[in-house]
């Protein structure tokens, strides 16, 4: 009832204002340069871009739309929609088809994008709900509102408010036509070249420029210019389904450096110089790498300057991290600058500047290049990490079943293997602390850190005074939970550059607690709650204190900001504690856990929603989507994403853990100790609910099993009717929770 009441309260609340009453500048020009990267910005080759990076604010931008990489056509159409959208031309590895854009048709009364219906139809198959032309429509709506306000003032005999005749979007260049079109494919103003820029700025207060250059390698240097990797199962979003994995491997494509890049970047720099010369003093300018030029994807630079823009870094509420924004944020920023309302169909948020007096072009380029390298290196090692963890985990799951339910004299070795495997996710978290991607051989450095972490942690819990009883379980779980808690409190930087987080170029989560890190954190917290040897009243207050702190870490807007994780951990924690305290679980218990979890979720969402829009996290924006009716699309998208993970890497360890649990249950049931039973209930709840409510799907139970299954097997120990290893004998001398 509390959850329902909270939801009803959310629906009754007024929606925060999305209008910017006063324009921040007279207008804004957005210059999109497909393929532009931080490494292309050079003081001698691109002096104008270098000067913009020095005098204004900058950020690394994720251009992720619907596929593993974003070609120019998809980048331009997404800019106009303010949401992830796709193109209609085939998407090959070198973006050759989506780089050949056609000019709009001149109807005599204006311009229109030819084949616009094909764009609408292609994007209707996706669950992002992109409304193509949202940018132009929002400005047209602003013009209508101005006219209505003027008519009302005139009818009442009052002086009419000052009209802004430029509430429209102008496009210069073929790609800009896609971004400047309204929902019907019509363009208020279009011209093929920059010589018409003054006229475009006089006609509209938002001008989008395509200088007609793509910064990329020439075709003869491309490793593959014909294959669309969607057809190889790498990513199927361009053929009508949504991508479901945060990590892709686009055929190990690594385009070689090409002298043509420098020439293309110089051509773009010349265009930027022409725009700057024509720009009025009260206008702002954004130069952005609007898309990839080829696979694989990359982060791209955004340079922002003009009146009111201080030197420093850019950020937005969609990323929550300084120095990072997303492509759709440019749409919201353009509307905010000219004082127009930001419609619900625009997923991005206006960028904000974090002033930094020490900001320089050299520092911005160096940082952007490093962030790009980190993201690319992470995307490169992640697939192998997931497959290695899952396939090795299949063997370990059955080894755990043999250790706890079988008869084998090699139990001591099996126990060590179980402990070592459980340390792998923890070692992966630790690997994010040093900048491994800067090494001469990043893959080797990453796996070296993983191996070192596993050896150190396994050795640490195998010493005579740490290997007794459940002490290895408590130590490993404690290190894991402690690392993640410290990381979240200190800014959430470690998992971002490891497979335990998301690559920034994927545009999924830039800060907070990702789904994979949440899985191991939840498993670690539940193991601590169950196997710490509580005494007296601490048996009640201890688990409650740990549970409350962990929920805050997972769900707080300034920390984990994980809405699915909050719901999952609350439900799992309640059921786990009830079992730990000797209560029998029933349908009423399940209803209680679900109701409290939903109430916490709803209240947290409402509080986040009441914050200023630029400060809202995913949770607050989800409440906003409930109010504007778009929540259904989000839920469908997440459900499809979760279902799509059934045949992915971490699914194998998930299924193996399920089979191994059945084998153990058949031999060892019933579980007679409350700590073990509580741990089983808690971990199972995380695996089931987490897999259902998060778009990572099968990866949630997979990572939960990777940390928790082996440690739980160690806590359970071997069958009583089999010879016990030395560690089990020593366990009788120490406080044991099993």
ZAMARGU-4260 file (C-alpha; in steps of 0.2 Angstrom, whole numbers, plus 5000, padded with zeros to 4 digits):
<rodrens>
0) 5000/5000/5000 | 5014/5012/5004 | 5021/5009/4987 | 5005/5012/4978 | 5002/5028/4988
5) 5019/5034/4984 | 5016/5031/4965 | 4999/5040/4966 | 5008/5054/4975 | 5020/5055/4960
10) 5006/5056/4948 | 4998/5070/4957 | 5014/5081/4958 | 5016/5095/4945 | 5029/5092/4932
15) 5045/5102/4934 | 5046/5116/4922 | 5056/5112/4907 | 5056/5129/4899 | 5070/5142/4900
20) 5061/5158/4901 | 5076/5169/4896 | 5087/5165/4881 | 5105/5163/4886 | 5111/5170/4869
25) 5103/5177/4853 | 5107/5161/4844 | 5118/5146/4842 | 5127/5137/4828 | 5131/5119/4829
30) 5145/5113/4817 | 5145/5094/4816 | 5161/5085/4809 | 5158/5067/4807 | 5173/5057/4813
35) 5182/5071/4822 | 5192/5064/4837 | 5203/5072/4850 | 5219/5066/4842 | 5214/5076/4826
40) 5215/5093/4836 | 5232/5100/4834 | 5239/5117/4836 | 5248/5118/4819 | 5236/5108/4809
45) 5219/5114/4816 | 5223/5131/4824 | 5205/5136/4825 | 5199/5120/4834 | 5214/5122/4845
50) 5209/5140/4850 | 5191/5134/4853 | 5197/5121/4865 | 5208/5134/4874 | 5195/5148/4875
55) 5179/5138/4879 | 5173/5123/4887 | 5175/5105/4881 | 5170/5087/4884 | 5171/5070/4877
60) 5155/5065/4869 | 5147/5048/4866 | 5138/5047/4849 | 5130/5031/4853 | 5113/5029/4844
65) 5107/5012/4839 | 5122/5002/4835 | 5139/4997/4839 | 5145/5012/4830 | 5136/5028/4823
70) 5138/5033/4805 | 5135/5051/4799 | 5117/5048/4793 | 5112/5041/4810 | 5121/5055/4819
75) 5113/5069/4810 | 5095/5062/4812 | 5098/5059/4831 | 5103/5077/4833 | 5087/5082/4826
80) 5077/5070/4836 | 5086/5072/4852 | 5085/5054/4855 | 5094/5038/4848 | 5089/5036/4830
85) 5095/5026/4815 | 5098/5029/4797 | 5090/5021/4782 | 5106/5017/4772 | 5116/5001/4775
90) 5129/5003/4789 | 5145/4995/4784 | 5161/4996/4794 | 5168/5011/4785 | 5151/5020/4784
95) 5153/5023/4766 | 5134/5022/4762 | 5129/5033/4777 | 5142/5046/4773 | 5135/5049/4755
100) 5120/5061/4760 | 5109/5069/4747 | 5103/5087/4748 | 5085/5091/4752 | 5072/5094/4738
105) 5067/5112/4734 | 5048/5113/4733 | 5048/5131/4728 | 5040/5135/4745 | 5054/5128/4755
110) 5064/5112/4757 | 5060/5094/4761 | 5070/5079/4765 | 5067/5066/4751 | 5063/5049/4758
115) 5058/5056/4775 | 5044/5042/4777 | 5058/5029/4775 | 5067/5037/4791 | 5050/5037/4800
120) 5047/5019/4796 | 5064/5013/4800 | 5064/5021/4817 | 5047/5015/4821 | 5054/4998/4824
125) 5065/5004/4838 | 5059/5006/4856 | 5068/5022/4860 | 5053/5031/4854 | 5063/5044/4843
130) 5052/5057/4836 | 5061/5063/4822 | 5061/5082/4820 | 5059/5086/4838 | 5071/5100/4838
135) 5063/5109/4824 | 5045/5106/4831 | 5050/5112/4848 | 5056/5129/4840 | 5040/5130/4830
140) 5030/5127/4845 | 5039/5141/4854 | 5035/5153/4839 | 5016/5148/4841 | 5017/5151/4860
145) 5024/5168/4856 | 5010/5172/4844 | 4997/5166/4856 | 5004/5177/4870 | 5005/5192/4858
150) 4987/5190/4853 | 4981/5188/4871 | 4990/5204/4876 | 4983/5213/4861 | 4965/5207/4866
155) 4968/5213/4884 | 4974/5230/4878 | 4992/5227/4884 | 5008/5229/4876 | 5013/5213/4866
160) 5029/5204/4873 | 5044/5205/4862 | 5043/5193/4847 | 5058/5182/4842 | 5056/5180/4823
165) 5069/5167/4823 | 5061/5152/4831 | 5066/5139/4818 | 5081/5128/4813 | 5091/5132/4798
170) 5103/5119/4790 | 5118/5122/4779 | 5125/5106/4771 | 5117/5090/4766 | 5119/5082/4784
175) 5112/5097/4792 | 5096/5095/4782 | 5092/5079/4792 | 5095/5088/4809 | 5085/5103/4804
180) 5070/5095/4797 | 5053/5094/4807 | 5042/5079/4809 | 5036/5081/4792 | 5053/5082/4784
185) 5051/5100/4780 | 5066/5113/4783 | 5063/5131/4787 | 5079/5137/4779 | 5093/5127/4770
190) 5108/5131/4759 | 5122/5121/4752 | 5137/5131/4758 | 5144/5142/4771 | 5142/5158/4761
195) 5124/5158/4766 | 5128/5157/4784 | 5123/5176/4788 | 5107/5174/4779 | 5103/5158/4789
200) 5107/5166/4806 | 5095/5180/4801 | 5081/5168/4797 | 5083/5156/4812 | 5091/5157/4829
205) 5097/5139/4828 | 5109/5135/4814 | 5116/5118/4810 | 5131/5116/4799 | 5138/5101/4789
210) 5154/5107/4782 | 5154/5092/4770 | 5169/5083/4777 | 5171/5066/4786 | 5187/5064/4796
215) 5192/5046/4793 | 5204/5035/4783 | 5203/5033/4765 | 5194/5017/4758 | 5210/5009/4752
220) 5216/5009/4770 | 5200/5002/4778 | 5201/4984/4784 | 5183/4981/4777 | 5172/4992/4768
225) 5158/4980/4763 | 5153/4970/4778 | 5139/4976/4789 | 5143/4968/4806 | 5125/4968/4811
230) 5123/4953/4800 | 5137/4944/4810 | 5127/4945/4826 | 5138/4959/4833 | 5123/4971/4834
235) 5106/4969/4826 | 5099/4986/4830 | 5100/4992/4812 | 5088/4979/4806 | 5074/4982/4818
240) 5080/4976/4835 | 5088/4985/4849 | 5106/4981/4854 | 5106/4972/4871 | 5124/4971/4876
245) 5134/4986/4883 | 5150/4979/4874 | 5153/4975/4856 | 5167/4969/4846 | 5165/4975/4828
250) 5176/4962/4820 | 5192/4969/4828 | 5193/4983/4816 | 5207/4995/4819 | 5208/5008/4805
255) 5226/5012/4802 | 5232/5030/4803 | 5230/5039/4786 | 5237/5056/4780 | 5220/5060/4773
260) 5214/5062/4791 | 5225/5077/4793 | 5219/5085/4777 | 5201/5082/4782 | 5203/5089/4799
265) 5211/5104/4791 | 5197/5106/4780 | 5185/5106/4794 | 5196/5118/4803 | 5194/5130/4789
270) 5175/5129/4789 | 5175/5132/4808 | 5186/5148/4805 | 5173/5154/4792 | 5159/5151/4804
275) 5168/5161/4818 | 5171/5175/4806 | 5153/5177/4803 | 5147/5173/4820 | 5139/5188/4829
280) 5145/5192/4847 | 5129/5187/4855 | 5129/5170/4847 | 5136/5154/4854 | 5146/5140/4844
285) 5147/5122/4847 | 5159/5111/4836 | 5156/5092/4839 | 5162/5076/4831 | 5144/5072/4827
290) 5147/5053/4823 | 5160/5040/4820 | 5168/5039/4802 | 5170/5020/4804 | 5169/5005/4816
295) 5174/5003/4830 | 5165/5017/4839 | 5175/5031/4848 | 5172/5046/4860 | 5172/5062/4850
300) 5176/5080/4855 | 5164/5094/4859 | 5170/5112/4859 | 5158/5126/4866 | 5161/5144/4866
305) 5152/5161/4866 | 5144/5173/4878 | 5142/5166/4895 | 5152/5151/4892 | 5167/5150/4903
310) 5183/5140/4901 | 5182/5123/4909 | 5173/5106/4906 | 5156/5102/4901 | 5144/5090/4909
315) 5126/5085/4909 | 5113/5076/4920 | 5113/5062/4907 | 5131/5058/4911 | 5133/5065/4929
320) 5152/5065/4926 | 5162/5081/4922 | 5170/5080/4905 | 5157/5068/4897 | 5141/5072/4887
325) 5130/5063/4875 | 5125/5067/4857 | 5107/5070/4862 | 5113/5083/4875 | 5117/5095/4860
330) 5098/5095/4855 | 5093/5100/4873 | 5107/5113/4874 | 5101/5122/4858 | 5084/5123/4864
335) 5090/5129/4881 | 5101/5143/4873 | 5087/5151/4864 | 5074/5149/4878 | 5063/5136/4870
340) 5054/5122/4880 | 5063/5105/4880 | 5050/5092/4875 | 5048/5075/4883 | 5054/5067/4867
345) 5071/5074/4869 | 5081/5062/4880 | 5096/5074/4882 | 5099/5088/4894 | 5107/5105/4893
350) 5125/5104/4895 | 5133/5114/4910 | 5150/5121/4912 | 5161/5117/4926 | 5173/5132/4926
355) 5192/5129/4927 | 5204/5144/4926 | 5218/5132/4922 | 5209/5125/4907 | 5220/5125/4892
360) 5219/5117/4874 | 5234/5106/4878 | 5226/5099/4894 | 5209/5097/4886 | 5216/5087/4871
365) 5227/5077/4882 | 5213/5072/4893 | 5201/5069/4879 | 5213/5058/4870 | 5217/5048/4886
370) 5198/5046/4889 | 5196/5040/4872 | 5210/5028/4873 | 5203/5021/4890 | 5186/5018/4883
375) 5193/5010/4867 | 5204/4999/4877 | 5190/4994/4889 | 5179/4989/4874 | 5194/4979/4867
380) 5197/4968/4883 | 5179/4966/4889 | 5172/4952/4877 | 5187/4941/4881 | 5185/4944/4900
385) 5166/4940/4899 | 5168/4924/4889 | 5183/4919/4900 | 5174/4922/4916 | 5158/4913/4910
390) 5166/4897/4902 | 5178/4895/4917 | 5163/4898/4928 | 5154/4884/4921 | 5168/4872/4927
395) 5169/4881/4944 | 5150/4879/4947 | 5151/4860/4944 | 5167/4860/4955 | 5157/4869/4969
400) 5143/4855/4967 | 5156/4842/4969 | 5165/4850/4983 | 5149/4852/4993 | 5139/4836/4988
405) 5152/4824/4981 | 5165/4812/4987 | 5183/4817/4982 | 5199/4818/4992 | 5205/4833/4982
410) 5194/4845/4992 | 5207/4856/4998 | 5212/4860/4980 | 5194/4862/4975 | 5191/4874/4989
415) 5206/4885/4984 | 5200/4885/4966 | 5183/4891/4972 | 5190/4905/4982 | 5202/4910/4968
420) 5188/4911/4955 | 5177/4922/4967 | 5191/4934/4968 | 5191/4938/4949 | 5177/4951/4949
425) 5185/4959/4964 | 5202/4959/4955 | 5193/4967/4940 | 5187/4981/4951 | 5205/4984/4957
430) 5211/4984/4939 | 5202/5000/4936 | 5213/5009/4949 | 5229/5011/4939 | 5228/5018/4921
435) 5232/5001/4913 | 5226/5007/4896 | 5242/5018/4895 | 5253/5003/4894 | 5262/4998/4878
440) 5252/4982/4878 | 5235/4987/4887 | 5228/4969/4885 | 5243/4962/4894 | 5243/4975/4907
445) 5225/4972/4911 | 5226/4953/4912 | 5242/4955/4922 | 5232/4966/4935 | 5218/4953/4936
450) 5231/4939/4939 | 5240/4949/4952 | 5224/4953/4961 | 5218/4935/4961 | 5235/4929/4968
455) 5236/4942/4981 | 5218/4939/4987 | 5218/4920/4987 | 5235/4920/4996 | 5228/4933/5009
460) 5214/4921/5013 | 5224/4905/5013 | 5235/4910/5028 | 5234/4900/5044 | 5224/4913/5053
465) 5213/4918/5038 | 5208/4902/5031 | 5198/4895/5045 | 5179/4893/5044 | 5170/4907/5035
470) 5184/4919/5036 | 5189/4918/5018 | 5171/4922/5014 | 5170/4937/5025 | 5187/4944/5019
475) 5183/4943/5000 | 5165/4949/5002 | 5172/4963/5014 | 5185/4968/5001 | 5173/4968/4987
480) 5159/4978/4996 | 5172/4990/5003 | 5180/4994/4987 | 5164/4998/4978 | 5158/5008/4993
485) 5174/5019/4993 | 5173/5020/4974 | 5155/5027/4974 | 5159/5039/4988 | 5175/5045/4979
490) 5167/5048/4962 | 5164/5031/4954 | 5179/5030/4943 | 5186/5013/4944 | 5174/5002/4936
495) 5172/5015/4921 | 5188/5008/4913 | 5185/4990/4917 | 5173/4977/4911 | 5164/4978/4928
500) 5158/4995/4922 | 5152/5002/4905 | 5163/5009/4892 | 5160/5028/4891 | 5157/5027/4872
505) 5143/5015/4875 | 5133/5029/4882 | 5124/5019/4895 | 5131/5024/4912 | 5145/5036/4915
510) 5144/5037/4934 | 5136/5028/4948 | 5134/5009/4950 | 5133/4999/4934 | 5123/4983/4933
515) 5139/4971/4934 | 5147/4980/4949 | 5130/4980/4957 | 5128/4961/4955 | 5144/4958/4965
520) 5141/4972/4977 | 5124/4964/4982 | 5131/4947/4983 | 5145/4953/4994 | 5133/4963/5006
525) 5122/4948/5008 | 5136/4936/5012 | 5142/4948/5025 | 5125/4950/5032 | 5123/4931/5033
530) 5140/4925/5039 | 5146/4938/5051 | 5145/4930/5068 | 5132/4942/5076 | 5128/4941/5094
535) 5113/4947/5104 | 5104/4962/5098 | 5117/4965/5084 | 5109/4950/5076 | 5095/4961/5071
540) 5103/4979/5071 | 5119/4973/5062 | 5110/4967/5046 | 5098/4982/5046 | 5113/4994/5047
545) 5122/4986/5033 | 5107/4984/5023 | 5102/5003/5025 | 5120/5009/5021 | 5121/4997/5006
550) 5104/5003/4999 | 5110/5021/5001 | 5126/5017/4991 | 5116/5009/4977 | 5101/5021/4975
555) 5107/5038/4981 | 5107/5051/4967 | 5124/5057/4972 | 5131/5039/4973 | 5125/5023/4964
560) 5109/5030/4956 | 5104/5013/4951 | 5085/5011/4951 | 5084/4993/4946 | 5097/4989/4959
565) 5088/4998/4973 | 5072/4988/4970 | 5082/4972/4969 | 5093/4975/4984 | 5079/4980/4996
570) 5068/4965/4991 | 5083/4953/4993 | 5089/4961/5009 | 5072/4959/5017 | 5069/4941/5012
575) 5087/4937/5017 | 5085/4945/5035 | 5068/4936/5038 | 5076/4919/5034 | 5092/4924/5045
580) 5080/4928/5059 | 5072/4911/5058 | 5056/4917/5050 | 5047/4905/5038 | 5045/4913/5021
585) 5027/4913/5014 | 5017/4923/5001 | 5015/4936/5014 | 5033/4938/5016 | 5036/4940/4997
590) 5022/4953/4996 | 5030/4962/5011 | 5047/4962/5003 | 5040/4968/4986 | 5029/4981/4994
595) 5043/4989/5004 | 5055/4988/4989 | 5043/4997/4978 | 5039/5010/4991 | 5058/5014/4993
600) 5059/5014/4974 | 5044/5026/4972 | 5049/5038/4986 | 5067/5039/4980 | 5060/5042/4962
605) 5049/5056/4968 | 5062/5064/4978 | 5074/5064/4964 | 5061/5070/4952 | 5058/5085/4963
610) 5076/5090/4961 | 5080/5103/4947 | 5079/5094/4930 | 5098/5096/4926 | 5102/5087/4943
615) 5090/5072/4940 | 5097/5054/4938 | 5089/5040/4929 | 5077/5037/4943 | 5070/5054/4943
620) 5069/5054/4924 | 5060/5038/4925 | 5046/5046/4936 | 5045/5060/4923 | 5043/5047/4909
625) 5028/5039/4919 | 5020/5056/4920 | 5023/5060/4901 | 5017/5042/4896 | 5034/5036/4889
630) 5038/5024/4903 | 5031/5010/4893 | 5044/5012/4879 | 5057/5012/4892 | 5051/4996/4900
635) 5048/4987/4883 | 5066/4992/4878 | 5073/4985/4894 | 5063/4969/4893 | 5069/4966/4875
640) 5087/4970/4880 | 5086/4957/4895 | 5078/4944/4884 | 5092/4946/4871 | 5105/4942/4884
645) 5099/4923/4885 | 5112/4918/4872 | 5126/4930/4877 | 5142/4926/4887 | 5137/4927/4905
650) 5121/4916/4902 | 5132/4901/4902 | 5138/4903/4920 | 5120/4908/4925 | 5113/4891/4918
655) 5128/4881/4926 | 5125/4889/4943 | 5106/4884/4942 | 5111/4866/4937 | 5124/4865/4951
660) 5112/4872/4964 | 5099/4858/4959 | 5113/4845/4961 | 5118/4851/4978 | 5100/4853/4984
665) 5096/4835/4979 | 5111/4829/4990 | 5112/4841/5004 | 5093/4847/5007 | 5086/4853/5018
670) 5099/4866/5023 | 5099/4866/5042 | 5108/4882/5046 | 5100/4899/5045 | 5115/4909/5038
675) 5117/4897/5023 | 5098/4897/5020 | 5097/4916/5021 | 5112/4917/5009 | 5104/4906/4997
680) 5087/4916/4998 | 5096/4932/4996 | 5108/4928/4982 | 5093/4919/4972 | 5083/4935/4974
685) 5096/4946/4967 | 5099/4934/4953 | 5080/4933/4948 | 5074/4950/4952 | 5090/4959/4946
690) 5089/4949/4929 | 5071/4954/4927 | 5072/4972/4930 | 5089/4977/4923 | 5092/4977/4904
695) 5108/4967/4907 | 5097/4952/4910 | 5107/4936/4912 | 5123/4945/4916 | 5115/4949/4933
700) 5114/4931/4939 | 5130/4927/4930 | 5140/4940/4940 | 5131/4936/4956 | 5136/4918/4954
705) 5154/4922/4950 | 5157/4930/4967 | 5144/4922/4978 | 5142/4904/4972 | 5159/4898/4976
710) 5160/4907/4992 | 5144/4900/4998 | 5150/4883/4994 | 5165/4886/5005 | 5154/4892/5019
715) 5143/4876/5017 | 5158/4865/5017 | 5159/4846/5011 | 5146/4833/5016 | 5146/4828/5034
720) 5149/4810/5029 | 5165/4813/5019 | 5182/4817/5026 | 5184/4835/5029 | 5199/4845/5023
725) 5211/4854/5035 | 5202/4870/5033 | 5185/4862/5039 | 5194/4854/5054 | 5201/4871/5059
730) 5183/4879/5057 | 5177/4870/5072 | 5189/4880/5082 | 5183/4897/5075 | 5166/4905/5076
735) 5157/4897/5062 | 5141/4904/5054 | 5136/4887/5046
</rodrens>
